[in-house]
């Protein structure tokens, strides 16, 4: 039996704000990836700005909300997309080098590209399209072409940087650790005298308590109670 939950306008607004913030982060990375740069240093600066979008938030509440949106999209929605599982995901990919990889390397490469390429809207769209596959109205080949247009396996095209004026190249991998870092940075702003303790407390909270204790409960917390959940020395 299906059940529904009614959310207040405040909670709905918070959700869409966090969803939009994460969406902007994914699209900024995809835009940078499709650009051509005259100088390597310009590409590096561009990706520094992209990383700031991923890891810098206006406050602790927003940082936690965006992380929860990420978990919802990739920890829940994507698991329900037909084909995104270890038994059948290879049917999605039509690349000449794909057969040269081991099964484990294929899976890691596939999931990394999924995290990088799929926006919230893409994930919802794939849920719809893969359900239609079961009715024989479309297939993996058609959807693979669609996802290529959205950034699947399209990074580092030849000649995207014309002049290598510096030796360093940017790290274009963004995922949960960057969103977690945003939460950690906000906590360190609240407790500037205890950076190490704050980092340790956040890591413990994220690994051990996030899913069982407080995920989906942030909207009901005051600022003071929010800090108590993850502050050093707090008791739960």
C-alpha positions as CSV (number, residue, x, y, z in Angstrom):
1,X,0.0,0.0,0.0
2,X,1.3,3.4,-0.9
3,X,1.5,6.2,1.6
4,X,2.1,9.9,1.2
5,X,3.6,12.5,3.4
6,X,2.5,16.1,3.4
7,X,5.3,18.7,3.8
8,X,5.0,22.3,4.9
9,X,5.8,25.1,2.4
10,X,8.9,25.7,4.5
11,X,10.2,22.2,4.2
12,X,9.3,22.1,0.5
13,X,11.2,25.3,-0.1
14,X,14.2,23.9,1.8
15,X,14.2,20.8,-0.3
16,X,14.0,22.6,-3.6
17,X,16.7,25.1,-2.5
18,X,19.1,22.2,-1.7
19,X,18.1,20.3,-4.9
20,X,18.8,23.4,-7.0
21,X,22.2,24.0,-5.3
22,X,23.2,20.4,-6.1
23,X,21.9,20.7,-9.6
24,X,24.0,23.9,-10.2
25,X,27.0,22.0,-8.9
26,X,26.6,19.1,-11.4
27,X,25.9,21.4,-14.3
28,X,28.9,23.6,-13.6
29,X,31.2,20.6,-13.7
30,X,29.6,19.4,-17.0
31,X,29.9,22.9,-18.5
32,X,33.6,23.1,-17.6
33,X,34.2,19.7,-19.0
34,X,32.9,20.6,-22.4
35,X,34.9,23.9,-22.7
36,X,38.1,24.3,-24.7
37,X,40.8,26.3,-22.9
38,X,43.7,28.2,-24.4
39,X,45.9,27.8,-21.3
40,X,46.2,25.0,-18.8
41,X,46.2,27.6,-16.0
42,X,42.8,28.9,-17.2
43,X,41.4,25.4,-17.0
44,X,42.8,25.0,-13.5
45,X,41.3,28.2,-12.3
46,X,37.9,27.2,-13.8
47,X,37.9,23.9,-11.9
48,X,38.9,25.7,-8.7
49,X,35.7,27.7,-9.1
50,X,33.7,24.6,-9.8
51,X,35.1,22.9,-6.7
52,X,34.1,26.0,-4.6
53,X,30.5,25.5,-5.9
54,X,30.6,21.9,-4.6
55,X,32.3,22.6,-1.2
56,X,31.3,26.1,-0.1
57,X,27.8,26.7,1.3
58,X,26.1,29.5,3.1
59,X,25.7,27.6,6.4
60,X,25.5,24.3,8.2
61,X,21.8,23.8,7.4
62,X,22.3,24.2,3.7
63,X,25.3,21.9,3.7
64,X,23.4,19.1,5.4
65,X,20.4,19.6,3.1
66,X,22.5,19.3,-0.1
67,X,24.3,16.2,1.2
68,X,20.9,14.6,2.0
69,X,19.7,15.4,-1.6
70,X,22.9,13.7,-2.9
71,X,22.2,10.6,-0.8
72,X,18.5,10.6,-2.0
73,X,19.5,10.8,-5.7
74,X,22.4,8.4,-5.8
75,X,21.7,6.3,-2.7
76,X,18.0,5.7,-3.4
77,X,16.7,6.8,-6.8
78,X,19.7,5.5,-8.9
79,X,19.4,2.1,-7.2
80,X,16.0,1.8,-8.6
81,X,17.0,2.5,-12.2
82,X,16.9,-0.7,-14.2
83,X,20.4,-1.5,-15.6
84,X,22.3,0.3,-12.9
85,X,23.3,-2.9,-11.1
86,X,26.3,-5.1,-11.2
87,X,24.6,-7.8,-13.4
88,X,23.3,-5.7,-16.3
89,X,25.0,-2.3,-16.3
90,X,27.4,-3.3,-19.1
91,X,24.5,-3.3,-21.6
92,X,24.5,0.5,-21.3
93,X,28.0,1.1,-22.5
94,X,29.0,1.1,-26.2
95,X,32.7,2.0,-26.1
96,X,35.6,0.3,-28.0
97,X,37.8,0.1,-24.9
98,X,35.1,-1.2,-22.6
99,X,35.8,-4.9,-23.2
100,X,39.4,-4.4,-22.2
101,X,38.5,-3.7,-18.6
102,X,37.8,-6.2,-15.8
103,X,34.3,-6.4,-14.4
104,X,35.4,-4.5,-11.3
105,X,37.0,-1.7,-13.3
106,X,33.9,-1.5,-15.5
107,X,31.6,-1.1,-12.5
108,X,33.8,1.5,-10.8
109,X,34.1,3.5,-14.1
110,X,30.4,3.3,-14.7
111,X,29.4,4.5,-11.2
112,X,32.0,7.3,-11.3
113,X,30.6,8.5,-14.6
114,X,27.0,8.2,-13.3
115,X,27.8,10.4,-10.3
116,X,29.5,13.0,-12.5
117,X,27.0,13.0,-15.4
118,X,23.6,12.5,-14.0
119,X,21.7,15.6,-12.7
120,X,18.6,15.1,-10.5
121,X,16.4,15.5,-13.6
122,X,18.5,12.9,-15.5
123,X,18.0,10.4,-12.7
124,X,14.3,10.9,-12.6
125,X,14.1,10.6,-16.4
126,X,16.1,7.4,-16.4
127,X,13.7,5.9,-13.9
128,X,10.9,6.6,-16.4
129,X,12.8,5.3,-19.4
130,X,14.1,2.1,-17.8
131,X,10.6,1.3,-16.7
132,X,9.5,1.6,-20.3
133,X,12.2,-0.9,-21.3
134,X,10.3,-3.6,-19.6
135,X,7.4,-2.8,-22.0
136,X,9.8,-3.1,-25.0
137,X,9.2,0.5,-26.0
138,X,12.9,1.5,-26.0
139,X,16.2,-0.1,-25.3
140,X,19.7,0.3,-23.8
141,X,21.2,1.4,-27.1
142,X,18.8,4.3,-27.5
143,X,19.2,5.4,-23.9
144,X,23.0,5.1,-24.2
145,X,23.0,7.7,-27.0
146,X,20.8,9.9,-24.8
147,X,23.1,9.6,-21.8
148,X,26.2,10.3,-24.0
149,X,24.6,13.7,-24.7
150,X,24.3,14.3,-21.0
151,X,28.0,13.7,-20.3
152,X,28.4,9.9,-19.8
153,X,32.0,9.0,-20.7
154,X,32.7,12.3,-22.5
155,X,35.5,13.8,-20.3
156,X,38.9,14.9,-21.6
157,X,38.3,15.2,-25.3
158,X,41.4,15.7,-27.5
159,X,42.7,19.2,-27.8
160,X,40.6,20.8,-25.0
161,X,43.7,22.6,-23.7
162,X,45.9,24.3,-26.3
163,X,48.9,25.5,-24.3
164,X,50.3,23.6,-21.3
165,X,51.7,26.7,-19.5
166,X,51.8,24.9,-16.2
167,X,52.4,21.3,-15.2
168,X,49.5,20.8,-12.9
169,X,46.1,19.6,-14.2
170,X,42.8,19.9,-12.3
171,X,41.0,17.2,-10.4
172,X,37.7,17.0,-12.1
173,X,36.2,14.3,-9.8
174,X,33.5,15.7,-7.5
175,X,31.2,13.6,-5.4
176,X,30.1,12.9,-1.8
177,X,33.5,13.8,-0.2
178,X,33.2,17.4,-1.5
179,X,29.7,17.7,-0.1
180,X,30.8,16.2,3.2
181,X,33.7,18.6,3.3
182,X,31.2,21.5,3.0
183,X,29.5,20.3,6.2
184,X,32.8,19.9,8.0
185,X,33.9,23.4,7.0
186,X,30.7,24.9,8.4
187,X,31.3,23.0,11.7
188,X,34.8,24.3,11.9
189,X,33.5,27.8,11.5
190,X,31.3,27.3,14.5
191,X,34.2,25.8,16.5
192,X,37.3,27.5,15.2
193,X,39.4,26.6,18.3
194,X,38.8,22.8,17.8
195,X,39.5,22.0,14.1
196,X,40.8,18.4,14.7
197,X,38.1,17.5,17.2
198,X,35.4,18.9,14.9
199,X,36.7,16.9,11.9
200,X,36.7,13.7,14.0
201,X,33.2,14.3,15.3
202,X,31.9,14.9,11.8
203,X,33.5,11.8,10.4
204,X,32.0,9.7,13.3
205,X,28.6,11.3,12.8
206,X,28.6,10.8,9.0
207,X,29.8,7.2,9.1
208,X,27.9,5.9,12.2
209,X,24.9,8.1,12.9
210,X,23.8,9.8,9.7
211,X,21.5,7.1,8.3
212,X,20.1,5.7,11.6
213,X,19.7,8.9,13.8
214,X,19.0,12.1,11.9
215,X,18.8,11.7,8.2
216,X,15.5,13.4,7.1
217,X,15.1,15.1,10.5
218,X,17.0,18.3,9.9
219,X,14.0,20.2,8.8
220,X,12.5,19.9,12.3
221,X,15.5,21.1,14.2
222,X,16.4,24.5,15.5
223,X,19.8,25.9,14.8
224,X,20.9,25.1,18.4
225,X,19.7,21.5,18.2
226,X,21.2,21.1,14.7
227,X,24.6,21.9,16.1
228,X,24.2,19.5,19.0
229,X,23.8,16.6,16.7
230,X,27.3,16.9,15.3
231,X,29.1,19.2,17.7
232,X,32.2,17.9,19.5
233,X,31.3,16.4,22.8
234,X,27.5,16.5,22.2
235,X,25.5,13.7,23.6
236,X,22.8,11.8,21.8
